[in-house]
Structures are given as structure tokens and as C-alpha cells.
Amino acid sequence: MAESLMIMMPLNKEVKVKNIEKGGKQKDYAVAGELVEVNITFNKKDMDSDFIRAGAVLGDPMYPVHQVSKIRVKIIVYDLDLPILKGTQVVVYSFSNKVPGRIS
């Protein structure tokens, strides 16, 4: 497989995928939700390996993943001792990211 140019989000930096492995075997591609190992190279002037972490998304530079500042979710909870009230502050976890949120 030739090296493929990809974009790493949320860093918005270009990386080159050297190869993809699953179960110790080399693959030509991976699909969404598949657990694989991806070996990449990147321009060390733009970023270093400390910025790469779980939850980063690799995508096609022609069709990048768009970041948003607001999301709407449906929360289903069971057996609560306290009610969830409008304006309550919460912590929202998504992959390796953790951000403050508010019930509206």
C-alpha cells in the first residue's frame, strides 16, 4: 500500500499513513468502527507525538470532519435521586476529550 495523505482531527494537521494493521496482519484499508493499528508520519514542525491521543480522527483531506460548538443529545437515565434541571452544569465526555456542558 502506498502512503496515503490524511488529515488528523481535531488538530487539523496533515499526516501520512504508512500502513494499517489488524491482528498483526497488514490491511489496505479500515472502515469506521474497526479497531486497527495505524502507523503514521507527520511534519515535526507542525506537531509532535504528544498531540496524538485516543479519540483523534483520521479522514480524507477533501472531506474533513467538521467540528461543532453545540450538540443536541437525548439523555436516558434510570433511578435518579435528584432531578436533572435546566441550567445544570455537566461534564461531557467524547472519546478522549472532556468539556464542560450545560443542560438547556
Secondary structure, 3 states (H helix, E strand, C coil): CCCEEEEEECCCEEEEEEEEEECCEEECCCCCCCCCEEEEEECCCCCCHHHCCCCCEEECCCCCCCCCCCCCCCCCCCCCCCCCCCCCEEEEEECCEEEEEECC
